[in-house]
């Protein structure tokens, strides 16, 4: 059994990340629940450290302001960022969540990092280009990432939650780990997991989410495990049993998460949207592997984008709209 000192030592080591799953959505429910525990001062201090402002006030694809008391459907972009010294960083994980509290349902869409798409910067069109979706963060930060994904799916992104991927272990350990059934025995970076049921700590959950080469389904298998992990943490984070160690939870969240959600919005979301976390549908983007000038891209057809857009817009209570043709596909097909 791993000792606390050993786990702490592991956390100090620099990790090399390969599309590690983002674990941050549960922070919204934990923080709202902590408020109910009458420790407002500690929670407010943590949220103040996490909260950042965006150049845009709200998405230009949504006409009305979100009203949590009215249980309006809401969308959140979850991104995991691998920031390195002397490098603006890349998004290793990009997940779009749509939450409909009236239906008590949440949809999670994983966007492959190598997706070939139009990268859009609404504040500076000179930055627009065709590239991999995960490069948007390096070119224009979280704003350009949100603009590009909004353009790709034609849906509003109301909020974002960004996690520093080097805080992965801290966050998982803060909720005392997660339970999974491992389909394939594997060894990765000194961690061995046999086939069967496991209770994973932060280090083990990291390797469970990273493993690809030993999975018969390759990257798709890894994406499924990433979605599984985030679903498990969302449900555990929404449980009040997690709040017994709230000081560790707050420290892990405040050190590793940025969001444009305010304290009152988090409280409102926890109050009105928490039940939706019990019904999570995971959506996969169908596409194909292609090389352009010896660079690998994941290609998504316009018809697929339209289907995804229609599904998510309906879940958000918005009328369906026809997507304009993707320049990325047009350029590729000649």
N, C-alpha and C positions, 0 to 999 in steps of 0.2 A: 504493500500500500504506500502511495506516495506521501511524503511528509510535507508539512507546510513550508519548511525552509527550502526543501528541494523545489517545490512549485514556485516559490518566490525567486529562487535563483534562475529558473527557466525563463521567467518573465523578463529578466534583464537582458536576455540574449536577443540579438537582432534577427528577425525572422525574414525569410524570403517568401513573398506571397505570390500565389498563382490563383487568381479568381476566388479568393476565400469568401464564404458566405457572409453577408451583412447581418449583424445581430443588433438591431437598434430600435425597431418598432415598439418592442415591449417596454421601452423606457417611458413612453407616454402614459401607459397604464400604471406602471410602478410609481411614477412621480405623482400622478393623480391620487393613487391610493395612499401614498405617504402623507399627502395633505390631509386626508381623512384621519390620519393618526395623530393630528394636532402637533406636528413638528414643522409648521409652516416656515419658520425661519431658516432651518437647515435646507429644506427643499427649495425655497426661493433663492437662496444663495447659490445652490447648485445650478438651478435653471438660469440664473443670471449669467453664470459662467459659460453655459452652453449656448445661450441665445445670441444669434447674430442677425444683422439686417441684410436685406438684398437690395440691389439697385432698383428693382421693380417692386411695386407695392403688391400687385396680385397678377395672376395670369390674365393675358388679354383674350384668352379663349373662354373666360367665364365672365358673364355680365354682372352677376349678383355676388354680394359678399356672403361668405359661409356663415350660417347661424347654427351654432352647436345646439342651442336650446330647441331649435326647430327640427333637429335631426336631419340636416341637409347632408346628402352624400358628399364625400370628400375624397381627394386623392393626395397621396404622399409619395414622393420619390425618396427611396432609400439608396444611399450610395456608400460603398466602402472605398476609401481612398488609401492608396499606397504612396505616401509622401516620403521622398528620400532627400538626402542632403544634396544641395545644388541641383534640384530637379523639382519642377512644379507638381509632379505626381500624375498618376493615372487612376481612373476609377476601376477597381478590380471587380466590383459587384455593382450592378444597377438593377433595382427592383422597383416596379411601379405597383403601388397598392391603391385599390379603390375600395372604399368602405361605405356600405349602405346600411345604416342602422335600422331603417324601417324593415328591410329584408333580413336583418341580422346576419349579414354576409360580408366577407372580405375576399377580394380576388388579388392574387399575387402574380405578377408577370415578370419573369426574369428576362433581361435583355442581354444577349451574348455580347461580350466586350468587343469582339472583332466584327460586329455588324457593320456592313458598309452603308453609310447614310450621309445625308446632308447635315453638316454641322453648322448651326445657325446661331449668330450673335445679334440679337435684336437691337443692341445698343451700338453696334459697330459692324455694319454689313461687310466691311473689308476683311473681316475675319472668317466669313463664310467659306466653306470648302467641302469637298467630298473626302471622307476619311473614315477610319474606324470610330465607332461611337465613343469608346472609352478615351479617345484623344481630346474630346471636347473640354475636359477638365483642365488639361495642360494648356490649351489655347485660351480659354476664357473662364476658368473656374466653375463654380457651381451654377452660376447664372447661364453660361453657355451650355452646360450639360442639360439644364432644365429646358432651355429654349429648343435644343436639338431634339430631345425626346418628345416634347410637345409637338414639334413639327412632324416627327416620325409617326406618331400615333394619332395626331389631331385631337388631343384631349387636353384639358387644363391640368396643370400640376399646381395644386394649391399650397403645398408645403414640402419641405425637404428635411430629411434627417441624415446627417453625414457622420460616419464613424471612422476614426483613425484605426486602420486595420491592425496596428501593432498593439491595440488595446483589446484584441479579441479574447485572449485568455482571461484577462481581468473581468470582462463582462460576463462570460460564461461562469466563471468561478463565483462571481457575486450572487448568482441565483442558484448556487450549489449544484451546478451541472444539469445535464439533461439525460433522459433515457431514450435509447434507440435500439433497433434490431439491425445488426450489421449483416448484410447479405453475403459479403465476400471477405474471407480472412485476408489481411494484408499487413505489411510492415512499411512504415514511412518515417524517415528521419528519427529512428530509434523508438518509435511507438508501434507496438504490435497489437492488433485487435483481431480476435478470433471471430468466427461466424457465430452469431447468436445475440442474445440480449446483453446490453452494457449500460452502465451509468457512467457517462463521460464527464471528466473534468475539462477545464479550459484547453489544456494541451492536447488531450485526446480528441476533443471536439474539433479542434483546428485541423488535425491530421485526417479525421473522418470527412471533413468538408473539402480538404485539398486533394485527396487520393483520386487519381484518374487512370494511370497506366495499368493498374491491376484490376480495373473494372471492365468487364466485357463490353459495357455500353460506352466506354470512354468518357468524353466530356459531357455527354447527355446524362450519364449516370451520376457524374459529379454534380451537375446542376440540380438533379432530383434530390440528392442528399443535402445540397445547400438549401433548397426550399423546405425540406423536411426539418432541418435544424432551426430555421427561422420560425417555422410553424410551432415547433416544440417550445421554443423560448418565449414566443408570444403568449402561448397558453400558460406557461409557468409564471411568466412575468405578471400576468393578470391575476394570479392567485395571491391572496393576502398572506399565505404562509411564507412567501418570499420576503415579507417586510420585517421579519424578526432581525435581520442583519442589515437594516436600512442604511447604516453608516457606510458599510462596504459598497453597497449598491450605488449610493450617491457619489462616492469617490470614483468608482469605476466609470459611471456615466459622465460626470462632469469633466473628467480628464480626457475622455475619448470621443465625445459627441458634440456636434454643432447642429443647430436647428434654427429655423425662423419662427417656430412656435413659441408663443409667450406663455407665462405661467397660467394665466386665466384660460387660454385656449387648451392647454394640456389638461387642466382640471375639467373643463367643459367636455373634452373628448373622452376622458376617463369615465365621466358620469353618463354620457349619452351613447357612447360607441363601444363600450367594453364588451357587451354581449356579442358583437359582431366578430370578435376574435375567436369565438368558439366554432365558427363555421367558415373555414378557409378553403378556397378553391385555388389550386396552383395551375397556372397557365404556361404552356411551353410555346415558344415561337418556332414554327417550322421554317426551315431554310436549307440552303445547300452550301457546300464548301467549294470555293473557287480561288484561283490565283490571278492577280492582275499585276503585271510587271514584277513577277516573282514575290509578290506580297500576298499573304493569305487574308481572305475576307470571308465572312459569313453573309451570304446573300439572301435577302428576304424579298419575295415578290410583292408587287403592289396589291395584288388580290389578297394575299395573306395579311398585309398591313390593314387593308380595308376591313377584313373580318375582325381583326383584333380591335380596331378602332370602334366598330359598331358594338361589339360586346362590352367594351369598357364604357363607352358613352351611354349605353343603355343602363348600365349599372350605376352610373353617376346621375341618371335622370335627365340626360341631355338628348336632344334630337340627333339622329344620325346625319352625317354629312359626307359627301364624296371627297375622298382624298385626291389631291393633285398628284400627277405622276412624279415618281421619284427621279431626280436627276442622277442619282447613284446607279439605278437600274438602267436608265436610258443610256448613260455614258458607257456602261459595261456591255450592253447589248448592241452598241454601235448605232 
